[in-house]
């Protein structure tokens, strides 16, 4: 009996359903070319050559350069939200809420301050006139997605009486504002400071957590 040939899905949702190693190899190659050439200057031929695949295979995985960059952005943004997803449902006590928020804040900074992620931001800025869709993709799948995920999680915690009254979306915005306080992202993008150390990352996450839970303390603490 003849074996079935592996099928590569060619629609946009396809990359999430193909062999991870091939997908990751293509994304790694694409990112290297984007970093070197910029988004507009990157060619699919060079990406395919680096990834050691054909252009046909490349387009079967990702329909366009923008889809490749969008996949890179989505993958890194998903890593930032992992602590919230791993802690579903919401912890049942205040200590658990504080621990999850601190872990989320640490994850956001650790991933967002990575050189590859900063490169994505710089690409979006550099290509904003010629390819504004990069900035939209970055904002939608990065900042907006993380804000929405945190707001939903806070709403769940609020429903259990673990966080006080208030707009969860506003709470999420305040948490992230304290986390990035002092213009950290701008300084990193301008290369006027070094990325924060692991100790500073954890300190910022803990400070954001304390500030949020102080502003929105529940009416009755749950031990």
N, C-alpha and C positions, 0 to 999 in steps of 0.2 A: 504494500500500500504506500502510495506516494505521500510524503509529508506535506503539510500545508505550508505555504510560504507566509512569512510574517507580514502582517498588513500594517502600513503606516497611514494613520488617519490624516487627511489633508486639510481639514477645516481648522479654524483658529483654535478650537478647544483641544485639538489633537495633541499638542506638545505635552499636555498633562497626562496623556494616556500611552505614551511611547516609552521605550526603554530609557530609564533615567540616565545611564552612562552616556548614551549618544546625545541626548538633549543637553546634558551638562557640558559635554565636550564642545558642542556647537556654541553654547552660550559663552563659555570661557573664551573661545576663539573670537567670537563677535565682540566681546568686551575689550579684548586686547587690541583689536583693530579700531574700535571706536576711540579708545584711549590714544592711540597713535595718530589716527587720521581725522578724528572728529566724526560726527554723525554723517554730515553731508559728503565728506571725503572718503568714507569707508565704502569699500566695494564688496558685494556678495561673493565675488570670485576669490578675493583675498581671505574672506572669512571661511569659505568652503575649503580652500587650500590649507589654512591653518588647522581646521578641524578634521582634515583628511576625509572629507565627504565630497560627493558631487554637488553641483549647484541644484540639480534636480532633487536630491535628498534634502538639501538645505531648505528649498521652498516647500517640500512636503511637510517638513517640521514647522517651519515658520513662513508665512506668506509674504513677509516683507522685512526690511531692516527695522522698521518701526516695531513690528511684532516681536523681533528679537530683543530690542531694547526694553519694550514693555514687559517681556517675560523676566528679564534681569531685575527690573524694578519691583515687579510683583513678588518675586522670590525673596528678595531682601526685606521687603515690607512685611511679608508673612512671618519672617523670622522674628521681627520686632513684636508681633502680636502673640507669639507662641505662649508666653506665660499666662495670658488671659485664657487661651484655649485649653491649656493643660489644667487650669484650675476650675474648669467648668464642672459642675455648677459652682456658684459663688461659695466661698468658705462660710462656715456657720458661726464664726466669731470674729471679733475685732482684730485679734492678733493675726488671723488668717488673711483678712482684708489688707492689713498693713503689709504683710509679707508679700502678697501677690502684687500690690501696687509698686513696692520697691523693686521686685523682680522685673516687672514690666518696664519700669523706668530705666533700670540697668540694661535691659535688652535693647530698648530703643536707642540709647546712647551708644552702646557697644557696636551695634550694627550701623547706625547712621554716621558714626565717626570713622568707620572703616574707609581706607583709601579708595576702594572701588565705588562705594556709595557717594563719596565726595566727588569722584570723577563724574558720576552720573549727573550730579547737580551742576557741575561746571559745564558739562556737555549741553545741558538744557539752557543754561545762560548763554553760552557761546552761539548756540543755534536758534535762539529765540526769534530772530527775524525770519530766517529761512525755513525753520521747522518748528513752529510754535506748539505743534502737537506733542513734542517731547516733554515740554514743561507741563502741559495738561495731563499727560500720562503719569508723569512723576508726582504731580500734586494729587491726582485722583487715587492712584494706587499706593502712594506713600503717606503724605500728611493726612489727607481726608480719610483714608481707610483706617489708619491708626486711631485718629480722633473718634471716628464712628464706633470702632470696636471698643474703645475705652469707655465711651459714653454708654453703650449698651450694657457693658459689664457693671458700670457704676449704677445704672438704673436697676439692675437685678439686685445688687447689694442694698440699694435704697429700699427696694420692695421688701427685703427681709429685715429692715430696721437696723442695718449695720452702718448706714450713712444717713446723715440728717437731710432735711428738706432742701430742695434746690433743683436747678435745671442740670441734669446730667451732662448735657452738651457743654454748658458753661463750666462745670466742674472739670471736665476733660481738658478744656482749653486752658484753664488755670493751672492744672497739673503740668501740662506740657510747657507752658510759659515759664514756670519756675524751673523746670528741668533744663531748659535751654537758656536760662537767665544769663545776662551779661553779654549777649550777642555772640554766644559760642559758635553757632553755625556760620555766621558771617565771618568771624575771625578765621575759622578753619578753611572756608572757601577762598579767602584772601591770602591764605598761608602766612598769616601774621602770628600764629601761635601753633604749638604742637598739639596733637590730639590729646585729650585728657587721659590720665593714667587710670588704671582699673580702680584705684583708691578714690580718685576724684569722681569717676562715673558712679560708683556706689554711694558716695557722699551726696551727690546731686539727686540721685534717686530717692534716698532717704529723706532729704530736705523737702523734696516735692511731696512725698507721702505725708510727712508731718504737717506741712502747710495745708494740704487738702483736708486731712482728718481733723485738724484744728478748726478750720473754717466751717466744716460740715460734720461736726460731731453729732452722733446719734443721740436721741433724747435719753436712751438708756443703754449703757454699755453692755455688750453681750460677751461674757467671759469665754 
